[in-house]
Amino acid sequence: MLAKLVSHIEYRPEISERIFGDLVDFFKEHAGFRNEDISKLIRNSESLARRYSHFIINLDIFQDFKRRKIPKKYSGKVIIVDRLAFYVPYHYDPENYGIYFRVSEVLKDFIEIASIFYEIVQVPRFIRALGDESEALALRLLRLRRNIISFVNSLFVEFIVFFYAHLIAHHVFEDIGYILEQMRKGRYSLLKSKEEEAFCYYTAFNALSRYMLGVLQRSKKAERLINIFFPILQNFSWDSIISINFATTKILYIYYVANNRIEPPIVKESLYERFNILFNVLWKFHYTYEEDIGPPNVRPIIQRIFLTLI
Ligand SMILES: [Zn+2]
């Protein structure tokens, strides 16, 4: 029997197969590695809770949902338990809805990624490949190699923006559901949860990779996110930031996708075509213009970003 051909769209970083394989191996060999200098630049969640408690909200439902299996579909009956955050849909709870970054999960992944990435930039051929064989881009990585504080701060901004973009994509899917409910044409959610995860990661990889150098660190979005996360980094300053999103997207892809830590950013073309237009319009509203179109009693998502210790 002939297999039915299904075409997909996929995010893949631009890097040669050979270097890609070497980097995957490098990450495997260094799994769990922590650079002590990097760890020292980051406050742990206990000291964070003592000093900066106003950012932190621990809802009882988080414990409950953490224990559950991922549902077949996201809906008004569940919250989304992501690797680094919870998303509480307004369909579930309009009072408490929002994005809650899980501090200890964020720090665990970030310290490991930063530690291994810092080892990777000690290897000249990796620097050349991560910098797309451009001398100017390689120079950025070399500058960060000489300044570990600047390296940690720069990577952290891009790492958080990547996951923020992923979570905003979940919010956009909730709004698509809301709009279709208003039109009596469907309900939240129309996708399987695995498909939604893949679509949201596809969106996040594209969002991070498309920033022009220097733009992200001047954006209100990054400023707002870092204000929330600021206490985590011991020596944060905006003038220490250097854009390296051309390399960060590759590193995140290898750490998360090549090592099966997240749903791969591959979307069936039929699904993509079904949502693409509405998704892109709403994405522009939320991500680029930061305007909300949800129910009138629900506050804008940018005012609903928190940290949690659960
Ligand atoms: Zn997700």
Boltz pocket constraint, residues with backbone or C-beta under 6 A from the ligand:
constraints:
  - pocket:
      binder: B
      contacts: [[A, 80], [A, 82], [A, 83], [A, 166], [A, 170], [A, 197], [A, 200]]
      max_distance: 6.0
